[in-house]
Amino acid sequence: MGNLLGIPETRLPVDPAALDLADGKDPRAVAAAYPSSPLAWATLAEIALRDGRTIEGYAFARTGYHRSLDALRRGGWKGQGPVPWSHEPNQGFLRSLAALSRAAGEIGETVEQQRCAQFLRDSSAEAADALGF
């Protein structure tokens, strides 16, 4: 549908953990080195969920989500508006949100699962599609 409200896109700055993760460094070490990195926490959440460690995945995703909200607010986000998937530094936030939705669903937290899935779609339909929502 596009941005019908005319709210400007939020584009986060480059995540300093991205290069280390791309170089194959251990995501736990990367999260320890860059604890404010949404991408590091999203990566840890995805690995934990893939490996069946739901509670750990939920905790990692929740951390990434809250670190993302901090970054978004610093970037001028006012609680709504597009956060485009195509802007790579935004992907840590969007992946954290998707992982949180999945983990919430896995533990039966249906309201949170649905809220996060809708928040993901509202932030970036492209991300929701790419991440299977």
N, C-alpha and C positions, 0 to 999 in steps of 0.2 A: 504493500500500500504506500510506502514511503513516509516521509516526515510531514504529516499534515498540519502539525502545530507550528512548524517553522522553528523548532528548538534546535539550536546549533549542535552539531555532533561533538562528542567528547573524544578527544584523541590523547591517550596517555603517552607519557614520555617513554623512551626505550627502557625496558626492564633490564637492569644490569646483570641479572642472572641468565638472560637469554643466551649469551655467548657461551657461558660455561655449560649450560644444558645442551646446546647444539654441539659442543665439543665432546659430549658423552660423559661429562663428569657426574659423579654420584649425586642424584637429586637431594639426598639427605645432607651431604656436605654443602651443596649449593644453597639449600634453605638455611643452613646454619650460617653461611657466609653472608647471605642476603635475606634476613628474616622478614623484610617488608615486601619481598617479591611475590606478587600474585601468581606468576608463572611457576615458580619453584613449588609452591603449595599445591597448585593445580596438578602439576606433574606427579607429586607424591600421592595426591588423592586418586588420580587415575590409576596409578600402579597398584595402590592398595585395593581399590575396588575390583580391578582386573584379577587380582590374586585372591579375592574372596575375603579380604580383611575389611569388612563393611564399617565397623565402628572406627577403625583407624582412618579409613577413607573419609568418613563423615567428618572427623576431627580435622583432617588436613584440608578438606573442602571448605569447612566453616572458617578456618584460619585464612585461607586464600580469599574467601568472599569478604571477610572483614578487612583484610589488607587492601583488597580492591576498592572497597567503599572509601577507605582513607585516601587512596590514590585518586579516585574519581573526584572526590570533593576538592582535593588540592588542584585538580585539573579544571575546576570551574563547573563541574556537574552539579545540578540543583535537584537531584532526585528523580529526574525524568529526562527523556530524550535519547536519541540514538547514540550507541557506542559501537561503531562499525567493526565488524569482524575483519574486513579487508585491511584495517590498520593494525598491523601485527602486534604492537605493544598492548592492544586491547584484549588480545586473545587469552591472557592469563586470567583476567576477570571473567570473561565469558566461559572459559573452560572450568573455572572454579564454581561458577554458578550452575553449570550443567552437572558437574560432579556432585554438588550439594543436592541438587534435585534427585539424582539417581540414588544417592546414599539415603536420603530421607525416605524415598519410596521403599528402599530395601528394608528399612527398620519400621515401616508402617506409619510413618509420619506424613500422612496423605496431604494434609493442608499445606505443609511446608514444601512437599514435593511439587504440588500444583502451583504454589506461589512462585517458587523458583523457576519452574518451567515457563510460566507466563512472563516473569521478569526477563528471562532469557529472550523469549520471542519479542517482547516489547523493546528490548535493548538492541537486538539485531536478529531479524528474521533469517538473514544469511547464516549467522552462527547457529541458530536453532536448527536449521536444515542440515548444516555441515556436521553438527554434533548429534543428529538423530532425534530431534525433538519436534 
